[in-house]
Amino acid sequence: MSDKKADLAGPGIGDYTELEKILPEDYDSLLSPKDTQKALFAVKKHIEDGLCEELNLMMVQVPLIVDVKSGVNDMLDRDGSRTPIGFHISNDYDKHPVDAQIVQAATKWKRPALKQYHCEVGEGICTDMKAVRKDYFLDHDHSAYVDQWDWERVIAADQRNLDYLKDTVRKIWKVIKGAETHVQKLFPQLKTDKYPDLPDELTFLHAEEILEMFPDMPRKQRETAILQKYPAVFIIGIGWVLEDGYPHEMRAADYDDWMTETVVKNGKQMHGLNGDILVWNPVTKRRHELTSMGIRVTKETLKQQLELTGQLDFLELPYHQAILNDEIPLSIGGGIGQSRTYMAILKKAHLGEVSVTVWPQILKDICAKKNIHVLE
């Protein structure tokens, strides 16, 4: 069970000796660095346009820094292991200073933004979000620099159900799959028998169902195993404690609703109105997460989830007060990893091939030996 506990959070492989064994030996990028840039911006435009069309969203500006007192920064996992970068803005000789943080994600900012832009039910926003997560282990698909399409959409109370969640997920998958088809027309060399394309359809499974299939495995091993059978899955109910006494993965308590009871399967009550899209990466031969999303908490589930996680003090923050006082709308939203998606669609072995950030020298040396050309 200790392995299960250790696997709840802390993304990344965590060891460069192990990473060197895992990265492919026979890798040769299908695109030159120049064509990679052309292709990824073609994918970027296709996905942004597609998300806006399928989900009725509009592109908006998004903060890179937020006021600490706002409570809108994403704390990622509720164990406190990943903290944002903070800094003091002295302003006019410290007469009117601001204590700020670099965002780790825009998850909680987006819901108040729906009110700011006067979005009605069925309307929403999409952002080209950039963030910094300093506590990640830097490997082939985890970076301190994070880029996401963070999106949010206003929903009605009767849309807070699994059918609506699944319908939204299918629309997102249609956009991602469409981007792959689009870029392969521009760069036919991306169509290759060596690396299979993304499947046309997603498979929906509840975290409890996957645990039933692989009861003795930690979470990442369960995900790896299920992706051998279904190369693209949406795992429902991430955050609720499962039958083995652990959640599938730690999830913050104040945005996704992971406690609402949904369906009963195999005699078990399933919980959660959220989930992740994971795919099999045929280049790295590993699990590959593309997006996390979910129907957001109500004022009732916010209080219940914060009570379960021992974080009721959060209720004093402006963001949480806005939910409690019905000042911001009910919503659904998520974050789609841009570089992760480019990796999958352009069949890359490393995030550093599609984004520019900092990497330790040991990792750059490993990549050079593996014929992986990391951008500087």
SEZADREN-876359 format. One record per residue (C-alpha): y, z, x; residue number from 1. Coordinates in steps of 0.02 Angstrom, whole numbers, plus 50000, padded with zeros to 5 digits. Layout:
BEGIN
+-------+-------+-------+-----+
:     v :     w :     u :   n :
+-------+-------+-------+-----+
:     Y :     Z :     X : NUM :
...
+-------+-------+-------+-----+
//
This chain:
BEGIN
+-------+-------+-------+-----+
:     v :     w :     u :   n :
+-------+-------+-------+-----+
: 50000 : 50000 : 50000 :   1 :
: 50118 : 50026 : 50147 :   2 :
: 50115 : 49838 : 50176 :   3 :
: 50166 : 49811 : 49997 :   4 :
: 50311 : 49931 : 50013 :   5 :
: 50371 : 49850 : 50174 :   6 :
: 50363 : 49678 : 50093 :   7 :
: 50480 : 49720 : 49948 :   8 :
: 50638 : 49676 : 50042 :   9 :
: 50696 : 49629 : 50216 :  10 :
: 50685 : 49439 : 50217 :  11 :
: 50630 : 49345 : 50369 :  12 :
: 50476 : 49345 : 50477 :  13 :
: 50545 : 49484 : 50587 :  14 :
: 50466 : 49435 : 50754 :  15 :
: 50506 : 49287 : 50866 :  16 :
: 50333 : 49283 : 50944 :  17 :
: 50262 : 49262 : 50770 :  18 :
: 50395 : 49134 : 50724 :  19 :
: 50352 : 49027 : 50875 :  20 :
: 50172 : 49020 : 50814 :  21 :
: 50225 : 48972 : 50638 :  22 :
: 50348 : 48832 : 50672 :  23 :
: 50263 : 48660 : 50671 :  24 :
: 50196 : 48584 : 50832 :  25 :
: 50205 : 48402 : 50777 :  26 :
: 50380 : 48398 : 50704 :  27 :
: 50490 : 48246 : 50711 :  28 :
: 50640 : 48242 : 50596 :  29 :
: 50638 : 48099 : 50472 :  30 :
: 50827 : 48081 : 50488 :  31 :
: 50946 : 48077 : 50636 :  32 :
: 51083 : 48210 : 50640 :  33 :
: 51208 : 48079 : 50578 :  34 :
: 51098 : 48022 : 50434 :  35 :
: 51056 : 48203 : 50394 :  36 :
: 51240 : 48238 : 50361 :  37 :
: 51257 : 48083 : 50253 :  38 :
: 51100 : 48128 : 50156 :  39 :
: 51142 : 48310 : 50126 :  40 :
: 51314 : 48268 : 50058 :  41 :
: 51231 : 48141 : 49942 :  42 :
: 51115 : 48279 : 49883 :  43 :
: 51260 : 48401 : 49867 :  44 :
: 51360 : 48284 : 49756 :  45 :
: 51210 : 48239 : 49650 :  46 :
: 51165 : 48421 : 49620 :  47 :
: 51342 : 48478 : 49582 :  48 :
: 51369 : 48335 : 49461 :  49 :
: 51197 : 48361 : 49385 :  50 :
: 51217 : 48549 : 49359 :  51 :
: 51385 : 48523 : 49277 :  52 :
: 51313 : 48391 : 49160 :  53 :
: 51149 : 48477 : 49116 :  54 :
: 51221 : 48653 : 49092 :  55 :
: 51397 : 48606 : 49036 :  56 :
: 51481 : 48686 : 49187 :  57 :
: 51643 : 48653 : 49278 :  58 :
: 51672 : 48673 : 49465 :  59 :
: 51788 : 48818 : 49508 :  60 :
: 51854 : 48908 : 49662 :  61 :
: 51758 : 49061 : 49720 :  62 :
: 51810 : 49208 : 49831 :  63 :
: 51752 : 49230 : 50010 :  64 :
: 51825 : 49406 : 50015 :  65 :
: 51841 : 49538 : 49878 :  66 :
: 51924 : 49708 : 49858 :  67 :
: 51802 : 49849 : 49892 :  68 :
: 51862 : 49942 : 49738 :  69 :
: 51818 : 49799 : 49621 :  70 :
: 51631 : 49829 : 49630 :  71 :
: 51594 : 49643 : 49618 :  72 :
: 51513 : 49621 : 49788 :  73 :
: 51326 : 49591 : 49783 :  74 :
: 51225 : 49730 : 49864 :  75 :
: 51071 : 49615 : 49861 :  76 :
: 50930 : 49743 : 49862 :  77 :
: 50950 : 49914 : 49787 :  78 :
: 50881 : 50007 : 49938 :  79 :
: 51048 : 49997 : 50030 :  80 :
: 50974 : 49905 : 50179 :  81 :
: 51096 : 49759 : 50174 :  82 :
: 51278 : 49805 : 50177 :  83 :
: 51427 : 49687 : 50173 :  84 :
: 51552 : 49662 : 50313 :  85 :
: 51708 : 49762 : 50275 :  86 :
: 51880 : 49757 : 50352 :  87 :
: 52051 : 49836 : 50327 :  88 :
: 52203 : 49728 : 50286 :  89 :
: 52352 : 49833 : 50342 :  90 :
: 52474 : 49718 : 50251 :  91 :
: 52654 : 49784 : 50264 :  92 :
: 52629 : 49914 : 50400 :  93 :
: 52494 : 49998 : 50293 :  94 :
: 52612 : 50031 : 50148 :  95 :
: 52508 : 49925 : 50029 :  96 :
: 52342 : 49899 : 50119 :  97 :
: 52185 : 49821 : 50051 :  98 :
: 52008 : 49866 : 50101 :  99 :
: 51909 : 49707 : 50085 : 100 :
: 51731 : 49645 : 50104 : 101 :
: 51657 : 49474 : 50139 : 102 :
: 51548 : 49428 : 49991 : 103 :
: 51359 : 49430 : 50009 : 104 :
: 51346 : 49329 : 49848 : 105 :
: 51461 : 49293 : 49702 : 106 :
: 51337 : 49354 : 49572 : 107 :
: 51445 : 49487 : 49490 : 108 :
: 51610 : 49397 : 49517 : 109 :
: 51556 : 49252 : 49406 : 110 :
: 51537 : 49348 : 49244 : 111 :
: 51718 : 49409 : 49238 : 112 :
: 51767 : 49234 : 49294 : 113 :
: 51696 : 49165 : 49132 : 114 :
: 51826 : 49268 : 49040 : 115 :
: 51963 : 49214 : 49162 : 116 :
: 51927 : 49031 : 49123 : 117 :
: 51908 : 49062 : 48936 : 118 :
: 51731 : 48993 : 48931 : 119 :
: 51650 : 48989 : 48760 : 120 :
: 51464 : 49002 : 48717 : 121 :
: 51377 : 48854 : 48799 : 122 :
: 51512 : 48831 : 48932 : 123 :
: 51509 : 48893 : 49111 : 124 :
: 51561 : 48879 : 49292 : 125 :
: 51485 : 48818 : 49454 : 126 :
: 51543 : 48862 : 49630 : 127 :
: 51523 : 48803 : 49808 : 128 :
: 51496 : 48981 : 49871 : 129 :
: 51496 : 49034 : 50053 : 130 :
: 51445 : 49210 : 50107 : 131 :
: 51390 : 49314 : 50256 : 132 :
: 51235 : 49424 : 50259 : 133 :
: 51235 : 49513 : 50426 : 134 :
: 51073 : 49612 : 50400 : 135 :
: 50953 : 49465 : 50390 : 136 :
: 50825 : 49430 : 50525 : 137 :
: 50872 : 49257 : 50585 : 138 :
: 50724 : 49140 : 50576 : 139 :
: 50690 : 48962 : 50515 : 140 :
: 50748 : 48991 : 50335 : 141 :
: 50858 : 49147 : 50343 : 142 :
: 51034 : 49140 : 50412 : 143 :
: 51184 : 49256 : 50422 : 144 :
: 51281 : 49114 : 50341 : 145 :
: 51237 : 49084 : 50159 : 146 :
: 51289 : 48936 : 50052 : 147 :
: 51245 : 48929 : 49868 : 148 :
: 51284 : 48842 : 49707 : 149 :
: 51325 : 49000 : 49612 : 150 :
: 51336 : 48961 : 49427 : 151 :
: 51360 : 49060 : 49265 : 152 :
: 51357 : 49012 : 49081 : 153 :
: 51409 : 49104 : 48923 : 154 :
: 51267 : 49135 : 48800 : 155 :
: 51249 : 49210 : 48627 : 156 :
: 51149 : 49369 : 48594 : 157 :
: 51008 : 49272 : 48510 : 158 :
: 50986 : 49167 : 48668 : 159 :
: 50931 : 49318 : 48771 : 160 :
: 50748 : 49269 : 48771 : 161 :
: 50615 : 49188 : 48880 : 162 :
: 50621 : 49020 : 48791 : 163 :
: 50805 : 49001 : 48831 : 164 :
: 50777 : 49057 : 49011 : 165 :
: 50636 : 48931 : 49035 : 166 :
: 50735 : 48789 : 48956 : 167 :
: 50878 : 48824 : 49077 : 168 :
: 50760 : 48830 : 49226 : 169 :
: 50685 : 48662 : 49177 : 170 :
: 50858 : 48583 : 49172 : 171 :
: 50894 : 48649 : 49347 : 172 :
: 50728 : 48583 : 49411 : 173 :
: 50767 : 48413 : 49334 : 174 :
: 50929 : 48409 : 49437 : 175 :
: 50843 : 48461 : 49599 : 176 :
: 50702 : 48337 : 49576 : 177 :
: 50827 : 48202 : 49530 : 178 :
: 50923 : 48235 : 49691 : 179 :
: 50763 : 48207 : 49790 : 180 :
: 50732 : 48041 : 49702 : 181 :
: 50914 : 47989 : 49728 : 182 :
: 50919 : 48024 : 49914 : 183 :
: 50753 : 47937 : 49945 : 184 :
: 50829 : 47778 : 49876 : 185 :
: 50969 : 47795 : 50004 : 186 :
: 50851 : 47845 : 50145 : 187 :
: 50676 : 47773 : 50110 : 188 :
: 50604 : 47854 : 50267 : 189 :
: 50607 : 48020 : 50172 : 190 :
: 50463 : 47954 : 50067 : 191 :
: 50312 : 47991 : 50176 : 192 :
: 50129 : 48036 : 50155 : 193 :
: 50148 : 48168 : 50291 : 194 :
: 50257 : 48278 : 50181 : 195 :
: 50227 : 48271 : 49992 : 196 :
: 50375 : 48264 : 49874 : 197 :
: 50421 : 48406 : 49758 : 198 :
: 50312 : 48405 : 49601 : 199 :
: 50384 : 48337 : 49439 : 200 :
: 50352 : 48498 : 49343 : 201 :
: 50372 : 48683 : 49375 : 202 :
: 50237 : 48811 : 49334 : 203 :
: 50297 : 48970 : 49248 : 204 :
: 50207 : 49131 : 49292 : 205 :
: 50251 : 49313 : 49268 : 206 :
: 50252 : 49426 : 49420 : 207 :
: 50120 : 49534 : 49332 : 208 :
: 50006 : 49383 : 49312 : 209 :
: 50017 : 49341 : 49496 : 210 :
: 49978 : 49522 : 49540 : 211 :
: 49822 : 49512 : 49430 : 212 :
: 49765 : 49359 : 49528 : 213 :
: 49796 : 49438 : 49699 : 214 :
: 49798 : 49628 : 49672 : 215 :
: 49775 : 49677 : 49854 : 216 :
: 49905 : 49563 : 49931 : 217 :
: 50087 : 49605 : 49970 : 218 :
: 50217 : 49503 : 49879 : 219 :
: 50247 : 49364 : 50006 : 220 :
: 50060 : 49338 : 50028 : 221 :
: 50040 : 49328 : 49839 : 222 :
: 50177 : 49197 : 49832 : 223 :
: 50097 : 49098 : 49973 : 224 :
: 49929 : 49103 : 49885 : 225 :
: 49994 : 49047 : 49716 : 226 :
: 50091 : 48903 : 49795 : 227 :
: 49926 : 48833 : 49861 : 228 :
: 49878 : 48803 : 49679 : 229 :
: 50049 : 48767 : 49605 : 230 :
: 50172 : 48695 : 49734 : 231 :
: 50325 : 48739 : 49628 : 232 :
: 50331 : 48899 : 49524 : 233 :
: 50457 : 49003 : 49429 : 234 :
: 50409 : 49186 : 49444 : 235 :
: 50470 : 49287 : 49295 : 236 :
: 50512 : 49472 : 49293 : 237 :
: 50570 : 49517 : 49469 : 238 :
: 50631 : 49696 : 49484 : 239 :
: 50523 : 49786 : 49355 : 240 :
: 50389 : 49900 : 49426 : 241 :
: 50221 : 49815 : 49407 : 242 :
: 50049 : 49890 : 49376 : 243 :
: 50021 : 49929 : 49561 : 244 :
: 50175 : 50040 : 49563 : 245 :
: 50292 : 49918 : 49651 : 246 :
: 50412 : 49784 : 49588 : 247 :
: 50372 : 49607 : 49641 : 248 :
: 50531 : 49618 : 49743 : 249 :
: 50682 : 49732 : 49744 : 250 :
: 50822 : 49668 : 49633 : 251 :
: 50995 : 49740 : 49605 : 252 :
: 51008 : 49837 : 49443 : 253 :
: 51177 : 49777 : 49382 : 254 :
: 51164 : 49591 : 49353 : 255 :
: 50991 : 49521 : 49307 : 256 :
: 50900 : 49599 : 49160 : 257 :
: 50728 : 49639 : 49230 : 258 :
: 50678 : 49776 : 49109 : 259 :
: 50685 : 49697 : 48936 : 260 :
: 50512 : 49682 : 48857 : 261 :
: 50462 : 49502 : 48828 : 262 :
: 50283 : 49447 : 48795 : 263 :
: 50113 : 49530 : 48798 : 264 :
: 49981 : 49440 : 48902 : 265 :
: 49804 : 49497 : 48937 : 266 :
: 49843 : 49655 : 48842 : 267 :
: 49991 : 49696 : 48956 : 268 :
: 50173 : 49709 : 48910 : 269 :
: 50277 : 49595 : 49020 : 270 :
: 50458 : 49633 : 49064 : 271 :
: 50607 : 49537 : 49128 : 272 :
: 50725 : 49394 : 49086 : 273 :
: 50749 : 49335 : 49265 : 274 :
: 50654 : 49250 : 49404 : 275 :
: 50646 : 49142 : 49561 : 276 :
: 50600 : 48961 : 49595 : 277 :
: 50485 : 48948 : 49745 : 278 :
: 50408 : 48790 : 49818 : 279 :
: 50282 : 48752 : 49952 : 280 :
: 50365 : 48682 : 50107 : 281 :
: 50243 : 48556 : 50182 : 282 :
: 50343 : 48549 : 50344 : 283 :
: 50337 : 48734 : 50386 : 284 :
: 50180 : 48764 : 50281 : 285 :
: 50262 : 48917 : 50206 : 286 :
: 50332 : 48983 : 50043 : 287 :
: 50511 : 48924 : 50017 : 288 :
: 50631 : 49006 : 49893 : 289 :
: 50763 : 48893 : 49817 : 290 :
: 50849 : 48996 : 49684 : 291 :
: 50861 : 49165 : 49598 : 292 :
: 50929 : 49175 : 49422 : 293 :
: 50922 : 49268 : 49259 : 294 :
: 50994 : 49320 : 49094 : 295 :
: 51119 : 49457 : 49134 : 296 :
: 51117 : 49638 : 49080 : 297 :
: 51192 : 49702 : 48919 : 298 :
: 51286 : 49867 : 48919 : 299 :
: 51125 : 49950 : 48861 : 300 :
: 51011 : 49876 : 48994 : 301 :
: 51144 : 49902 : 49127 : 302 :
: 51142 : 50089 : 49096 : 303 :
: 50952 : 50095 : 49085 : 304 :
: 50925 : 49998 : 49246 : 305 :
: 51054 : 50099 : 49342 : 306 :
: 50972 : 50258 : 49281 : 307 :
: 50802 : 50196 : 49340 : 308 :
: 50874 : 50157 : 49512 : 309 :
: 50978 : 50315 : 49528 : 310 :
: 51143 : 50222 : 49532 : 311 :
: 51234 : 50284 : 49377 : 312 :
: 51389 : 50315 : 49484 : 313 :
: 51415 : 50126 : 49484 : 314 :
: 51468 : 50139 : 49301 : 315 :
: 51640 : 50197 : 49357 : 316 :
: 51677 : 50031 : 49444 : 317 :
: 51786 : 49901 : 49357 : 318 :
: 51648 : 49770 : 49344 : 319 :
: 51529 : 49892 : 49262 : 320 :
: 51665 : 49960 : 49148 : 321 :
: 51700 : 49783 : 49089 : 322 :
: 51519 : 49765 : 49034 : 323 :
: 51516 : 49936 : 48950 : 324 :
: 51675 : 49896 : 48854 : 325 :
: 51621 : 49721 : 48800 : 326 :
: 51765 : 49644 : 48897 : 327 :
: 51662 : 49505 : 48977 : 328 :
: 51537 : 49389 : 48891 : 329 :
: 51349 : 49390 : 48889 : 330 :
: 51287 : 49263 : 49014 : 331 :
: 51149 : 49182 : 49112 : 332 :
: 51172 : 49133 : 49293 : 333 :
: 51100 : 49110 : 49465 : 334 :
: 51121 : 49054 : 49642 : 335 :
: 51038 : 48898 : 49713 : 336 :
: 51027 : 48899 : 49902 : 337 :
: 51112 : 48743 : 49966 : 338 :
: 51039 : 48737 : 50142 : 339 :
: 50869 : 48791 : 50075 : 340 :
: 50874 : 48648 : 49952 : 341 :
: 50928 : 48523 : 50087 : 342 :
: 50782 : 48584 : 50193 : 343 :
: 50658 : 48551 : 50053 : 344 :
: 50726 : 48383 : 49998 : 345 :
: 50762 : 48314 : 50173 : 346 :
: 50597 : 48386 : 50239 : 347 :
: 50669 : 48490 : 50378 : 348 :
: 50589 : 48628 : 50482 : 349 :
: 50743 : 48738 : 50506 : 350 :
: 50903 : 48788 : 50416 : 351 :
: 50998 : 48751 : 50576 : 352 :
: 50965 : 48565 : 50551 : 353 :
: 51071 : 48564 : 50392 : 354 :
: 51200 : 48702 : 50421 : 355 :
: 51306 : 48763 : 50565 : 356 :
: 51301 : 48950 : 50603 : 357 :
: 51253 : 49072 : 50740 : 358 :
: 51076 : 49088 : 50807 : 359 :
: 51008 : 49195 : 50949 : 360 :
: 50969 : 49101 : 51109 : 361 :
: 50784 : 49144 : 51094 : 362 :
: 50775 : 49052 : 50929 : 363 :
: 50870 : 48901 : 50995 : 364 :
: 50749 : 48894 : 51143 : 365 :
: 50598 : 48901 : 51027 : 366 :
: 50671 : 48762 : 50920 : 367 :
: 50705 : 48652 : 51072 : 368 :
: 50524 : 48667 : 51126 : 369 :
: 50469 : 48619 : 50949 : 370 :
: 50580 : 48463 : 50942 : 371 :
: 50691 : 48547 : 50811 : 372 :
: 50873 : 48503 : 50843 : 373 :
: 50984 : 48645 : 50784 : 374 :
: 51165 : 48600 : 50749 : 375 :
: 51297 : 48686 : 50856 : 376 :
+-------+-------+-------+-----+
//
